[in-house]
Amino acid sequence: MTKLRFAFFLLLIGVLGKFLLDNFNRLPSTPSKWSISLGKEILTPPVNVGDEAFFVVGGSDLSKINEKGNITGPINLQSTLRHPLIPLINSVVVSDTEGRILSFRKSDLKLMWERQVPEAPSISPISLPDGNILVAVSSGALFSLDGQSGNPTWECYVTGAAMELSA
């Protein structure tokens, strides 16, 4: 085989390889049911409460979306949210950088209750199996709030700061 034929052969293999790779990497598109632009960045992972997903837009706006793409909100919270949302059966709970814990009703995003804790939670509050919310602050205080009313159910003080909470 001459050098010219070998060069032509390599060129042919290269063109064929590029054609195959370009077509192999092209995945069929998945049609979407709906698409929407919110105008701001979504900063928390969405959480499901029933058949709706709740999320925070732009750091301080709470919104929800249903399976058809209909959005309720945003509700501006007048402060920056600090941690992921906490889903409960009929509501979603948020914490902010000012030490507020707020619960919003699933159906219409109306404020159900608000509690001020001594300082902003140091780690994300969690929901407990009994429906309460466990909140830890860096001074070593642990608070349990009733998920339906926001009333304190107990508090405890420990030495040091909580590093992780799990139910």
N, C-alpha and C positions, 0 to 999 in steps of 0.2 A: 504494500500500500504506500503510495507516495505521500509526501508531506501535505500536499494540497488536498488530496482526498481525506487524509486524517483530520485536517483542520475543518474541512467541510462536514465531516462526520460529527466532530465535537460541537460545531455550531448547530447542527440539526438536533443533536441530543439536548443541547442547552435550550433551544427554542421549544422543543417538545416538553421538556421538564418544566419550564416556566408556565406553559399552557396548562399542564396537568396540575401544578401547584396552585395556580390562580383559581382554577375551577374547583379544586378540592377544598380550598379554604373558604369558598363562598358558601355560607350556610343559608338555607332558605329563611326568609324573614317570617317572624311570628306576628300574625295580625293582632293588634291590640283592641280591646273592647272599647276603650276610651283613652283620651289623653288630655292633660290639663297642665297649665303653667301657673305657678303660684307667685312668681315674681321675687321670691326670697328663697334662701337656702333652708332645707329641712335639716334641723340640727340634732334630732333625736331619732332613734329607731321607732317606727310606728308600733303601737301596742293595740291588740285586739280587745275589744269589749263587745261581746256578742258578735254581730255581723258588721261592725264598723271598726275602722282603724283611726286612732288618735295620734297626733304628731304635733311637734312644735316647729313653727316657721319663724325664722329670723331671730331666734333666741328668746322672744317674749310673747309670741302669739300662739295660742292653742287652737287647733282646728281638728275636725274629724271628717272622714270621707266614707261613703258607703260603697257597696259593690258596683253601683251604677255610675260612680264618679261624681256624685253630688256632694258638695262640700258645705259644712256648717262652720261658721267662724270666718275669719279668725277672731278670737277673743283676746284683746290685749291685756296682759297681766300687770302692766306698769312696772315690771321688774324683769330681771334676767333669770330664766329658769336654770337650775344648777345640775339636775340629775335626770336620768331617764324617767319616763312616766310610769306610774304604778297602776295597773289595771285592777279594778274590783268588779263585782258582779254587775252593778248598775251605775258605776261611776269611774272616773279616772282621777288619780291624785298626783299633784305636782309639788315640787319644793323649789324655792327660789334662793337667791344669794342673800336675801335679807332675813332669812330664818322663818319664812312663812311656809306653812303646809296648807295646800288648798285642795278641795275636792269639788269636781264638777260633775253634774248629773249627765249620764250617758245620752238621754233623749234629746236635750236641748242646750247642753253646755252651760246651764245656769249654775252659779256658785251655790253649792250645798252648805259648805262650812269652810272656815279659815281658822287656823291656829298659829299663833306666834310661839316659836321655841326660843330659848335664850340666845342661840346663835345659829347660823346657817348649818344645816347638816353636813358633817364632814365626809360622809359616804352616802351612797344612794339609799333612801329609805326602802323598806320592803314590806310586802303584804304577808301577814301571818295566816296560817290555816283557819284561824277563828274569825278572820275578817278584819282584824286590827292592823294598824300600820306601825312598824317599828322604826323609830328615828334615833340615830346616834349623832351626837355632836362632839367636837374635838376636846372639850373639857372633860369628857368621860361620862357624860350623862346619857342614859338610854331612856327613851320615852315610848310608851305604847298609847296610840290614839285609836279610839273606836272608829272604824271605817265608815260607819253610817252617820255619826254625829260629830266626830272630831274631838269628843270629850276625852280627856286623859283617863286611861284605865289603870296605869301604874307608871312609876318612874324608878330608876335605879342609878346609882352613881358608882363608877368603877375607877380604879387607879389606871391612869393612862388613857389612851384614845382607842376606840374601836377601829379595827383595820378592815374588817369584813363582816357582813351580816348574811345569814342564810336561814331560810325557814325550814 
